[in-house]
Amino acid sequence: MNLLKDPFISTTEGKVSLKDILTTDNDYQLQYFFDETQLAMLQMLASLTTVVLNPKIAELKGYLANGLTPEQYDQALDKIESNWFEDDCFMQSKPAMEVKKFTAQICNLVSGIESSGTGNASGLFSEMLNVDKICPDCFHVLNYNLHMNIKGDCFGSSGATGIRGGGSLATLISGGTLKATLLANTVAVDYFTEKTQPVRGIENRFMWDKPLTGDIYSASKIGLERGLFALAYHISFQAKAESCVCDLCGIESDKSVTHFDRIKYTGSYGSTKKGRDGGAGWWLHPYTPINMKDDGVYAVCARDQHWQSWQELSSFIVGKELEKTSFVQAPIVSQFSKLNISGQHNLLIGGNIANQASIVGRIYDLYSMPASLNKHVGRLSIVVEEGVEQKSKLSAAFKPLSSKTHVGYDKNFVGGIKEQAMQRFTANAQQIIQQILLDVDRKEAAQLRREAMLALNLEAKVIFKSVQSKYQHDLPLFKALVKGEHVLYKTKA
Ligand SMILES: [Zn+2]
């Protein structure tokens, strides 16, 4: 099987090839049971498309507007060494000498299902048996996901961290069809070069062709294609001649994969402390928003399991400068602004919420974006601002409650009441904001702001009222809550 030629992609219409998706108007839907597999698949396919088309920004614009023909795909394929995408070598480097291998069940490759030996490792699924047999085609997306998203700590001391760091968020452009999505996330080589200003001696061969060497993996030496499929482990797997229904895609296969072997790389990328301190530098991954701080560059991660993506939505799209840090949107988003393509597109924000050695949650949120991002990005920001404003009002409404600690209430107890309410607001605001943004193209900024204000203020009031009614028989607390209430009813001067 070759990933650039053969049907290995699971869709609701069965397995199809990358060429089928890119060169027909059929509206294929990916079929993978877990949304992190889906998210990884979108990134892997768009990266494969980048390798095949290798487009300049003007060419990419043409593909987005007119599509591409099967002949164009074949011509592009003829220009590259497609043998590196055979299923027995793609993203599978081999160690130079005999070293100890770690063998693990296939479920270990699905983020969210963990069996690390560390005490605080927890999976999202209680049953590891949810994934115990997969088809050989699905192995590649899991392998890709391991290298791009999973924190080394999740495998304990035998784990390594990849080029983007562990648990970093990804932002992707989502178009009306799978084809439009893949093309919108294809990297224009001239745009990427302009962003990264490559140095001399850059290496662009894949790591399973020309492995990394040394203790520090210098970002400035890693070319686009090499980085898009950067490795952190030697991986191998065996497909057994036993038929199965794949636990990832649900399609029947005459072969199955139940285990894989891994050996970690010993050097470090700039995504780790060791690499950062050693001067490796950050490799600008096209799908990863970053945080530039005084002491180096970090991938943007979800902070904890109560974090909701709407709060940072504006900075995912336009970036944000704060005192000691600047938040830079993923290159694929700034490329999208530059492409200025017409038609409705959404922003997909996804990733794992990683906490030390465990994965405690996942993000997979879609937001409507204005058709002309350059002209109307402000509409989106004001909706988010309104959310932040109502959140701070709700917080202020709890202020008199905090002052009750001096009359004998436990600080943690009182703090907990507020924290729970704030978490509820942040979570519910997620859907409200997504809903309001559905109209981002049809309504003016002032109207969007007003709708956001009304809906979010109502939500804050409902949450506050429910806390009041819960403590109505606890007079000191109830009085404090009544005292704070007016903040939510104040209108802006
Ligand atoms: Zn499968």
Boltz pocket constraint, residues with backbone or C-beta under 6 A from the ligand:
constraints:
  - pocket:
      binder: B
      contacts: [[A, 10], [A, 134], [A, 135], [A, 136], [A, 137], [A, 138], [A, 246], [A, 247], [A, 248], [A, 249], [A, 250], [A, 251]]
      max_distance: 6.0
